[in-house]
Amino acid sequence: MTRRPKPSKRHKINILGVDVDDISQSNAVKSVLKLAGSRNKGKFVATVNPEFVMMARRDPDFARILTSADLALPDGQWVVNSKLILGGREHYRVSGVDLVEKVCQMSAEKAVRVGFLGGFGGVANEVAKRQKEANPNLKVVVSMAGDPTIGQDSKLKSAISRFGRIDILFVAYGMGCQELWIDRVKNKLNVGVFIGVGGAFDYISGAKRRAPKLMQKFGLEWLWRLVMEPARIWRMRVLPIFVILVFGQFLKILLKRIFGD
């Protein structure tokens, strides 16, 4: 009888102090669904881009939160490129938009209960509506704008508790805010896994137009967003520094291999 190979341990790549999973999109979706198992509670999935890494370098609390993530996915072509430079193998990123859509597709097949929290106005409701149309069997427990401030925690807890357990809760409060909120409430709510998805709701709902497929394929979605939203240049100003620091990290690794400790 042929023995099945044992599943390999998840491979993580340390990028400037942040461990990022070297994982394909399909395996990322499978891992999310596994984390959402009925016995699990308070699991956390982060979608990491260069701004996350740079924020973690200057904010110890944010760094601690990212370190606590059960899954840290490479959402950002520059993160993927850095991962490859530093020894990773997977060439494609796991964007927040694709993650939401693929997880919802698989959740519908497995009767997994999902929720959408965040965005402005009725964006979360529109996302839920579109995902239900695409996946008729999808069980949407809750969809609401919400509020990440401490004063709203008890109100949100009460609202979410009314619907019973949520296996997967997509949280779109934006970088930093959503991670701090998840860290604060993940052990207080009956949620299997929290996923921070940043501005993904805007693109899924149609409030904003996503980059053409060709630009996505060549990892230029960041450029599209910059052209469409010039104000993003302020938060993206860290990209050149990020790239320089990654090459510095690679050089240190290379020199260590050549000359030893």
C-alpha positions as a Python dict, from the first residue, in 0.01 Angstrom:
ca = {
    (1, 'M'): (0, 0, 0),
    (2, 'T'): (137, 341, -95),
    (3, 'R'): (178, 584, 191),
    (4, 'R'): (51, 933, 146),
    (5, 'P'): (316, 1201, 196),
    (6, 'K'): (278, 1402, 515),
    (7, 'P'): (158, 1757, 457),
    (8, 'S'): (450, 1998, 465),
    (9, 'K'): (474, 2263, 733),
    (10, 'R'): (363, 2609, 621),
    (11, 'H'): (656, 2805, 488),
    (12, 'K'): (693, 3163, 606),
    (13, 'I'): (931, 3429, 477),
    (14, 'N'): (1048, 3700, 714),
    (15, 'I'): (1023, 4038, 541),
    (16, 'L'): (1181, 4312, 751),
    (17, 'G'): (1056, 4149, 1070),
    (18, 'V'): (710, 4043, 946),
    (19, 'D'): (652, 3674, 873),
    (20, 'V'): (450, 3628, 554),
    (21, 'D'): (313, 3294, 437),
    (22, 'D'): (464, 3170, 111),
    (23, 'I'): (134, 3034, -16),
    (24, 'S'): (-71, 3013, -335),
    (25, 'Q'): (-417, 3164, -366),
    (26, 'S'): (-589, 2824, -375),
    (27, 'N'): (-404, 2703, -66),
    (28, 'A'): (-476, 3033, 109),
    (29, 'V'): (-850, 2981, 55),
    (30, 'K'): (-827, 2623, 184),
    (31, 'S'): (-634, 2742, 490),
    (32, 'V'): (-897, 3008, 566),
    (33, 'L'): (-1175, 2749, 551),
    (34, 'K'): (-976, 2520, 778),
    (35, 'L'): (-931, 2804, 1030),
    (36, 'A'): (-1308, 2863, 1015),
    (37, 'G'): (-1378, 2513, 1148),
    (38, 'S'): (-1663, 2487, 1399),
    (39, 'R'): (-1428, 2426, 1692),
    (40, 'N'): (-1217, 2734, 1619),
    (41, 'K'): (-1279, 3082, 1752),
    (42, 'G'): (-1094, 3410, 1726),
    (43, 'K'): (-854, 3313, 1447),
    (44, 'F'): (-700, 3602, 1254),
    (45, 'V'): (-595, 3640, 891),
    (46, 'A'): (-393, 3945, 781),
    (47, 'T'): (-352, 4060, 421),
    (48, 'V'): (-4, 4213, 418),
    (49, 'N'): (122, 4485, 185),
    (50, 'P'): (442, 4697, 209),
    (51, 'E'): (263, 4965, 410),
    (52, 'F'): (180, 4699, 672),
    (53, 'V'): (545, 4600, 697),
    (54, 'M'): (663, 4958, 730),
    (55, 'M'): (394, 5039, 986),
    (56, 'A'): (501, 4735, 1190),
    (57, 'R'): (859, 4865, 1193),
    (58, 'R'): (757, 5186, 1366),
    (59, 'D'): (463, 5057, 1574),
    (60, 'P'): (548, 4771, 1817),
    (61, 'D'): (182, 4708, 1896),
    (62, 'F'): (94, 4667, 1528),
    (63, 'A'): (397, 4441, 1486),
    (64, 'R'): (272, 4227, 1775),
    (65, 'I'): (-70, 4197, 1614),
    (66, 'L'): (76, 4087, 1280),
    (67, 'T'): (296, 3835, 1459),
    (68, 'S'): (-16, 3689, 1623),
    (69, 'A'): (-184, 3628, 1284),
    (70, 'D'): (-273, 3266, 1213),
    (71, 'L'): (-222, 3342, 845),
    (72, 'A'): (-37, 3640, 692),
    (73, 'L'): (-113, 3657, 322),
    (74, 'P'): (92, 3848, 61),
    (75, 'D'): (-151, 4115, -59),
    (76, 'G'): (75, 4338, -265),
    (77, 'Q'): (307, 4270, -558),
    (78, 'W'): (600, 4430, -378),
    (79, 'V'): (552, 4185, -91),
    (80, 'V'): (547, 3896, -337),
    (81, 'N'): (864, 4023, -509),
    (82, 'S'): (1034, 4061, -171),
    (83, 'K'): (927, 3712, -75),
    (84, 'L'): (1086, 3573, -392),
    (85, 'I'): (1408, 3768, -334),
    (86, 'L'): (1430, 3631, 20),
    (87, 'G'): (1372, 3266, -70),
    (88, 'G'): (999, 3227, -137),
    (89, 'R'): (856, 3022, -423),
    (90, 'E'): (497, 3137, -481),
    (91, 'H'): (483, 3403, -754),
    (92, 'Y'): (129, 3534, -714),
    (93, 'R'): (-26, 3757, -456),
    (94, 'V'): (-343, 3690, -259),
    (95, 'S'): (-537, 4014, -294),
    (96, 'G'): (-818, 4105, -56),
    (97, 'V'): (-1069, 4123, -342),
    (98, 'D'): (-980, 3778, -477),
    (99, 'L'): (-972, 3632, -127),
    (100, 'V'): (-1325, 3753, -46),
    (101, 'E'): (-1466, 3622, -374),
    (102, 'K'): (-1290, 3284, -365),
    (103, 'V'): (-1366, 3223, 3),
    (104, 'C'): (-1733, 3307, -54),
    (105, 'Q'): (-1743, 3068, -349),
    (106, 'M'): (-1600, 2783, -141),
    (107, 'S'): (-1808, 2876, 164),
    (108, 'A'): (-2128, 2839, -38),
    (109, 'E'): (-2029, 2484, -124),
    (110, 'K'): (-1955, 2398, 238),
    (111, 'A'): (-2239, 2583, 414),
    (112, 'V'): (-1994, 2813, 593),
    (113, 'R'): (-2158, 3121, 751),
    (114, 'V'): (-1999, 3453, 654),
    (115, 'G'): (-2032, 3819, 750),
    (116, 'F'): (-1926, 4153, 600),
    (117, 'L'): (-1831, 4438, 831),
    (118, 'G'): (-1702, 4783, 737),
    (119, 'G'): (-1691, 5014, 440),
    (120, 'F'): (-1894, 5333, 404),
    (121, 'G'): (-2272, 5356, 391),
    (122, 'G'): (-2427, 5052, 228),
    (123, 'V'): (-2108, 4912, 76),
    (124, 'A'): (-2107, 4601, 298),
    (125, 'N'): (-2470, 4531, 206),
    (126, 'E'): (-2388, 4565, -164),
    (127, 'V'): (-2094, 4325, -126),
    (128, 'A'): (-2321, 4073, 48),
    (129, 'K'): (-2583, 4112, -224),
    (130, 'R'): (-2333, 4056, -506),
    (131, 'Q'): (-2177, 3754, -336),
    (132, 'K'): (-2521, 3602, -282),
    (133, 'E'): (-2605, 3655, -648),
    (134, 'A'): (-2279, 3488, -752),
    (135, 'N'): (-2316, 3209, -493),
    (136, 'P'): (-2688, 3145, -423),
    (137, 'N'): (-2615, 2895, -144),
    (138, 'L'): (-2392, 3137, 46),
    (139, 'K'): (-2511, 3190, 404),
    (140, 'V'): (-2462, 3560, 488),
    (141, 'V'): (-2519, 3611, 860),
    (142, 'V'): (-2456, 3984, 882),
    (143, 'S'): (-2356, 4282, 664),
    (144, 'M'): (-2313, 4625, 817),
    (145, 'A'): (-2089, 4933, 815),
    (146, 'G'): (-2001, 4916, 1184),
    (147, 'D'): (-1751, 5132, 1367),
    (148, 'P'): (-1401, 5035, 1492),
    (149, 'T'): (-1401, 5276, 1789),
    (150, 'I'): (-1394, 5136, 2143),
    (151, 'G'): (-1725, 5302, 2227),
    (152, 'Q'): (-1901, 5092, 1963),
    (153, 'D'): (-1761, 4754, 2076),
    (154, 'S'): (-2052, 4657, 2300),
    (155, 'K'): (-2308, 4769, 2039),
    (156, 'L'): (-2134, 4563, 1770),
    (157, 'K'): (-2103, 4265, 2004),
    (158, 'S'): (-2476, 4279, 2071),
    (159, 'A'): (-2563, 4314, 1701),
    (160, 'I'): (-2338, 4031, 1586),
    (161, 'S'): (-2440, 3803, 1875),
    (162, 'R'): (-2804, 3816, 1761),
    (163, 'F'): (-2715, 3626, 1447),
    (164, 'G'): (-2534, 3340, 1621),
    (165, 'R'): (-2193, 3213, 1517),
    (166, 'I'): (-2016, 3363, 1217),
    (167, 'D'): (-1758, 3127, 1070),
    (168, 'I'): (-1578, 3392, 863),
    (169, 'L'): (-1606, 3767, 918),
    (170, 'F'): (-1454, 3996, 654),
    (171, 'V'): (-1352, 4326, 817),
    (172, 'A'): (-1297, 4633, 597),
    (173, 'Y'): (-1205, 4914, 837),
    (174, 'G'): (-881, 4995, 655),
    (175, 'M'): (-516, 4925, 735),
    (176, 'G'): (-433, 4945, 1103),
    (177, 'C'): (-786, 5020, 1224),
    (178, 'Q'): (-918, 4676, 1128),
    (179, 'E'): (-622, 4490, 1280),
    (180, 'L'): (-645, 4682, 1608),
    (181, 'W'): (-1019, 4619, 1622),
    (182, 'I'): (-981, 4247, 1549),
    (183, 'D'): (-712, 4213, 1815),
    (184, 'R'): (-937, 4386, 2066),
    (185, 'V'): (-1254, 4182, 2006),
    (186, 'K'): (-1149, 3846, 1860),
    (187, 'N'): (-1188, 3665, 2192),
    (188, 'K'): (-1520, 3836, 2273),
    (189, 'L'): (-1726, 3750, 1964),
    (190, 'N'): (-1852, 3414, 1842),
    (191, 'V'): (-1652, 3431, 1519),
    (192, 'G'): (-1435, 3154, 1380),
    (193, 'V'): (-1193, 3364, 1178),
    (194, 'F'): (-1155, 3738, 1122),
    (195, 'I'): (-1004, 3855, 792),
    (196, 'G'): (-885, 4213, 745),
    (197, 'V'): (-950, 4305, 381),
    (198, 'G'): (-884, 4681, 371),
    (199, 'G'): (-1053, 4852, 77),
    (200, 'A'): (-1168, 4529, -92),
    (201, 'F'): (-1537, 4608, -36),
    (202, 'D'): (-1512, 4922, -251),
    (203, 'Y'): (-1397, 4720, -552),
    (204, 'I'): (-1631, 4424, -501),
    (205, 'S'): (-1933, 4653, -458),
    (206, 'G'): (-1843, 4854, -768),
    (207, 'A'): (-1791, 5176, -573),
    (208, 'K'): (-1442, 5182, -725),
    (209, 'R'): (-1318, 5033, -1049),
    (210, 'R'): (-1055, 4762, -1023),
    (211, 'A'): (-747, 4758, -1247),
    (212, 'P'): (-780, 4586, -1588),
    (213, 'K'): (-693, 4215, -1587),
    (214, 'L'): (-370, 4275, -1779),
    (215, 'M'): (-241, 4516, -1514),
    (216, 'Q'): (-340, 4269, -1242),
    (217, 'K'): (-154, 3992, -1424),
    (218, 'F'): (168, 4192, -1440),
    (219, 'G'): (145, 4308, -1079),
    (220, 'L'): (64, 4669, -1164),
    (221, 'E'): (-261, 4707, -973),
    (222, 'W'): (-80, 4935, -728),
    (223, 'L'): (-4, 5173, -1017),
    (224, 'W'): (-368, 5173, -1128),
    (225, 'R'): (-481, 5263, -777),
    (226, 'L'): (-228, 5544, -762),
    (227, 'V'): (-346, 5687, -1095),
    (228, 'M'): (-712, 5661, -995),
    (229, 'E'): (-648, 5793, -643),
    (230, 'P'): (-347, 6030, -650),
    (231, 'A'): (-390, 6097, -278),
    (232, 'R'): (-262, 5742, -214),
    (233, 'I'): (88, 5867, -293),
    (234, 'W'): (117, 5982, 68),
    (235, 'R'): (77, 5629, 209),
    (236, 'M'): (275, 5477, -80),
    (237, 'R'): (572, 5705, -19),
    (238, 'V'): (723, 5424, 192),
    (239, 'L'): (762, 5194, -112),
    (240, 'P'): (1112, 5310, -217),
    (241, 'I'): (1235, 5276, 142),
    (242, 'F'): (1072, 4933, 165),
    (243, 'V'): (1251, 4814, -151),
    (244, 'I'): (1590, 4946, -31),
    (245, 'L'): (1549, 4778, 308),
    (246, 'V'): (1452, 4445, 149),
    (247, 'F'): (1762, 4449, -70),
    (248, 'G'): (1962, 4534, 242),
    (249, 'Q'): (1812, 4231, 417),
    (250, 'F'): (1895, 4011, 117),
    (251, 'L'): (2254, 4141, 112),
    (252, 'K'): (2297, 4059, 482),
    (253, 'I'): (2169, 3705, 423),
    (254, 'L'): (2402, 3664, 124),
    (255, 'L'): (2708, 3790, 312),
    (256, 'K'): (2627, 3563, 605),
    (257, 'R'): (2614, 3263, 372),
    (258, 'I'): (2947, 3357, 217),
    (259, 'F'): (3141, 3451, 528),
    (260, 'G'): (2942, 3271, 798),
    (261, 'D'): (2865, 3423, 1138),
}
